Amino acid sequence: MEYPKSAYIHIPFCNSKCYYCAFISTVNQKLQTGYLISLLKDIDTNYKKNLLSTLYFGGGTPSKMPVDYVKKIINKFEFEENPEITFEINPENATKDYLLCLKEFGINRISIGIQTFNDDILKIIGRRHDSKQALSALKIAKDIGFDNISADLIYGLPNQTISDFNNDLQCLKSLNIPHISLYGLKIEENSIFGKKRPNNIPDDDAQADMYLMAIKILNNYNHYEISNFALSDEYKSRHNLNYWKNNEYYGFGCAAHGYENCIRYANIFDIHKYIENPLLKDFGHTETKEEKLQEEIFLGFRITDGINIENINKKYKINFEKKYVKKNKFTDLESKNALKTFYQFKAKDKLEKKLELEKQLIELENKFAYIIEQEKLEKNLMGINYGEINQVVQKKFLYREIYELDREHKKKQFYDEQRNILYQTRNYQQNKVLREILKQKTINKFKDITGVHFH
């Protein structure tokens, strides 16, 4: 039996609760010693002593844990040559001494929760650091020799403008940070914002604009996953790629999720109960072959590499094309003509052609929707990455540019239909296969089952 080669460690301690956060955490630092003892028991009992390729410390705020505790945890594991060991850290905890200790213990990847460089917005969302501390954390990490540094940003924050987000992106780009993760704000039910929704949250259109702007600004990065950008392949998050490739992993700590021997599980969520008995589970679910197949497909659509049809056929003993792909009822000539019309949106005289294009689009709407789905699916089957599909995304957003030229004459119903297409594109629900799968098992349901949170 093959054992997981990745492990996630949940450290639930924080100085305070960020207003958007719904992860399991506590501000009671007195629980740390008891938690460490239970965590080590959890590892001793469930870790199979096999070599790990990745280890990830998440939270909570792992950097709230004393460095000698961190060392005790790391020493429990054995690693392959050149493992990736990631440690999440908040800017206010990123002291030189602390980071030097982490480096000494073998931690070689630091993930810093910047979120934004706007001090006013940082206060609104309940962060304890300011922009100076964020910049200082990045500088210290670089100066002491951390080559693999990741920085998190959130877009769609209260009072955040597209100019604010542009400044955040330009700042990280100018610092040549090797890995950047971008997350759209989601109001979670169990968060402080979920109980009292803040004012002035950018709407979905504004968030879409921010996301597309980020893709353009970070054009020297490899946009290898929906939310992640790396300067080169060596800086891709190997731990998260393990999730997206539907591989198994250990989960240690309260509320940590794992995936072993086809069983997805979650450790007990209550911190006090975990300290009393770290072997308790909140739930476990043995996946069927069909569930594994579905998850492998829609997780694979998150990444640039897409899915490998040949491997899936061998692994699940299916004929992928027969199971999912329907024959295109339109001729190649019709498809090419429709696509050619669509790609001509950015003509210099688009003002003059506005009405003509709208009429053509209405006529081609049903036919083109089907054709573009087939085009994208074929690209995935052939292993073509989403770099090309991003161009289609940008072209689709020209829909809105056309309508914004003369907003008062827009037809609301038609605009709403096209905006839905934009949302579907932005969320990478770009092909018929994915939508058929999501009908049976939505991503929210998958989150409930797996508890995977991408960092």
Secondary structure, DSSP 4 states (H G I P E B T S, - for coil): -PPPSEEEEEE-B-SS--TT--S--B--GGGHHHHHHHHHHHHHHH---PEEEEEEEEES-GGGS-HHHHHHHHTT-EEEEEEEEEEEE-GGG--HHHHHHHHHTT--EEEEEEE-S-HHHHHHTT-S--HHHHHHHHHHHHHTT--EEEEEEEES-TT--HHHHHHHHHHHHHTT-SEEEEEE----TTSHHHHSPPS----HHHHHHHHHHHHHHTTTSEEEETTEEESSGGGS-HHHHHHHTT--BEEESTT-EEEETTEEEEE-S-HHHHHH-TT-EEEEEEPPHHHHHHHHHHHHTTBTT---HHHHHHHHT--HHHHHPPPP-S-HHHHHHHHHHHHGGG-TTHHHHHHHHHHHHHHHHHHHHHHHHHHHHHHHHTT--HHHHHHHHHHHTHHHHHHHTTGGG--HHHHHHHHHHHHHHHTT--SHHHHHHHHHS-HHHHHHHH-----
